[in-house]
């Protein structure tokens, strides 16, 4: 009886260790592209300062490596603007429907996504139509490991 018991324990423990070696993903850890390692550009600094005008808040942002990394990711990788001439985009929500920090006219070259109330924590891609144009702003979700 005892040899069978030890064999059963051995088989059971082998089964547990074999399946515990599977790769587990951390759905809360963000994976950043390589361009995040580059320092902030002058244009990015201007966009941050336009969005967060309070000096105390700016000091908190610049002193937090994780906040700067997230902001770099937003400005460099997660927000894009595309011209859509083929599809009907009338069903997309308007950019003007969002709350915004500073009221500005849309400027394709100097668009600052930090001025708008985009949901950057969303797990799905969001699209917005720029009023009276065929431009679509695409906000991509974070890339998770």
N, C-alpha and C positions, 0 to 999 in steps of 0.2 A: 504494500500500500504506500509506503513512504517513497520508494523510487518513482512511482507514478505521480505522486504529489509534487516532487521536485521537478519532474519533467514538465508538468502542467505549469508550474510557476515560471520555469525557464522559457517555455513557449510564450506565455502571456507577457512576460517582461520584454522578450525579444520583439513581440508584436507592438508593444507600446513604444519602445525606443526606435523602431524602424519608421513608424509613422509620425513620430514627434520631430523628425529631422526635415520635414517639409518646410519650404521657404514660406515664411509668413510675411505679409505686407503690413506696413504701418500706414493706415489710411489717413493719418493726421500729419504725416511728415511731408513737407513740400519739397519737390525736386526742382531745383532752379537750373536754367541753362547756364552755359559758361560765361555769357556776356554779363552776368550779374557781378562777376569779380572785378570788372572794370570800374573805375571811379565815376562819380557823378559828373555829367557834363554841365557846362554853364547854362544851357537851355533847360536841363532837368532841374537845376537849382532854382532857376527863375520860376518854373512851374510849381515847385514845392512851396516857394515863398509866396506866390500868388494865391495858392490854395489855403495855406496855413499862415495867415498874416500875424497872428499873435506871437510875439517874441518868445514867451515862455514855452508855448507849444512847439515852436520851431527848435528851441534848444533841446526839448525832449526827443523830438524826431531825430535830430542830428546826433544825439548821444546814444541812440538805440540802434545797434547794428541790425537787429531783426526788422525794425520798421523801415530802415533805409533799404534793406534787401527787398522787402515786399514792395516798396514804392518803385524801386528800379525795375522789378519784375512787371509791375503794372505798366509803367511807361514804356518799357522796351519790348515786352513780349505779349502782354495779355490784351491790349487794346489795339484794334486796327480799324482803319477806315477804308471802305471799298466803294467804288462807283458801280451801281447795279443798273444796267440799261435793259436787261433781258427779262428779268422776273418782275412780277407785280409785287411791289413792296408796301402797298397801301395798308395791309393788315398789321404791319409792324408799329409798335408804339413810337410816338414822336419823342425826339430829344427834349423838346420843350415841356413834355409831361413830367420830366424829372425835376426834383428840387435841385437848385444849384446855389453855390456859395456866392459867386459874383456873376451878375448878369452881363454876358458878353455876346457879341454876334459870332456865329460860327465861322471859324477861320481854319481852313483845311491844313495849312502849313503849321499853324501854331496851336492846334487843338490841345487843350489841357483836360484830360479825363479826371483829374483830381478835383476839378471845380464842380463836378456833377455828382449826384447821389447814386452812382452805380453800385450794384450789389457785388462787390469784389469777392465776397465769400461764397457766392453761389456755386453749386456743384454742376450747373449746366451752363451752356453758352447762352448769352443774351444778345439780342440784336435790337437796335434802335434806328429809326429813320430820321435823318436830319430834315427839319421842316423845309418844305418847298424845294427840295433837291432830290436827286437820286442817290445820294450818299447814304451808306449804311455803316453804323458804328457797331463793331462786334467786340463783345467783352467775353474773353475766354476764361474758363475756370482754371483754378490752380492745378498744376501738374503734381500729382501725389505719387509718392514711392509705393 
